Amino acid sequence: MLKQLPLVGFLLLISACKPVSEQDSANTLKPLVPLCIASQSQCQVNTKLANFSIKFSQQYLSDKVKTELPFFIELVELIELTESPQSEQITKKNTTNITAYLEGKDMFMGKVPVFFEQSGKDGVYLAQSLLASCSDEQMVWRLWITADISGQTQTFFVDFTSQRL
């Protein structure tokens, strides 16, 4: 009987666990409130083809993205108001095929691909990423974004600082 006790305890322990697929869906990270952080070079990027807002969200986000923790990047195509003789019109560009990657600005850490997906809202794109820790306490990263906008390609970047955990 005593020989079976560890086996019974083990079976009780694993029976309380959820299957991995249920655990993953229950613990899926959801974007927090996206913010323009102090360490960003710019929060709004105005290109010749369209204007974008770029914000970050992370569980422990202050003014820097923490390394080794997942974080979200929100890319929003801003709607332009154009004045016409009759009334104001809202114009939106046709942004497609967004590709992006992260790289160290001053130190080569490789290229980290960033995959934006359109959220439920039109013109809003979300990506989740993770940064490797650097030997320095802080590091400046550059987010490169390329998008096809109304049939033309536009590339732009935003710098931001990460902090080692």
PyMOL commands that set and color helices and strands:
alter all, ss='L'
color gray80, all
select helices_A, chain A and resi 5-15+20-26
alter helices_A, ss='H'
color red, helices_A
select strands_A, chain A and resi 44-46+51-57+65-66+71-77+80-83+88-91+95-104+112-114+117-118+124-129+138-149+152-163
alter strands_A, ss='S'
color yellow, strands_A
deselect
rebuild
show_as cartoon
